[in-house]
Amino acid sequence: MSKFTESSYRKILKVAKNQYIFNGSQTVGKKNAIWRHDVDVSPIRALKMAQIEKEYDLKCVYHILLSSIHYNILEPETSKIFSQISSMGHEMGIHFDFDSNINKLDILEKIKFEKKILQTMLNIKVESISFHNFTLNKENIVYSKRILGLRNLASNHIKRNFDYISDSNGFWNDISLIDFLEKNYKNIHVLTHPVWWSKEDLLPIQRYEQVLKDRLLDNLISYLKIMQTEGRLTKIAKRIGISKNLLKKYNINIKNYD
Ligand SMILES: [Zn+2]
């Protein structure tokens, strides 16, 4: 059984590296692997994958969903994570969601807007684009090779020249990625979502749950840390219902809690 763990990811990368050239989505000749991650849910898991890929010196593609309900590129922590991923040499791009266009702006205007935000926040060149909920939005997908200068990974060109596999929903549909690599295709387009890859071997829904729990805890701790400055937490801990045990659990030290 093919697992969605970090150690199994390392094994997969070893096999893939022996066969393919990893150069983001900028491809030449044969044997290219466009190794893409759509970060729908978890920048933290994306960072972990980027670090593992860096161990093997691979250039992969990270697409950021600006309209994610789970993270926000304007958050300092999130933009820091994506800057780190970019500085490892990975390619950054936009993961565009047609449904986020609630005011029915011109699609190209909306993409241009997201591109501007990403480039400003990360101080990088955005190079490629893909689309969120691809099948739901099939009618809207623009199939041209480039959109606003960005390489379009949903283009007919990519579809024609690259064999494709995706880990959608946290499992492999027909064959596993490792079996897919054995097919020895000319060019491959591998899509993974960082939320589906975890340290331990878990069921897909448990992986998703774990990511959300971690995020919740991070947010709560960051609130407590802010309250901790200037002694505010000492004054209000009891009144807002924070017990000594809770502080211990979150590793927060405050003075004079009686
Ligand atoms: Zn997506």
Residues whose N, C-alpha, C, O or C-beta is under 5 A from the ligand:
A	BS01	ZN	D38 D40 F131 H132 N133
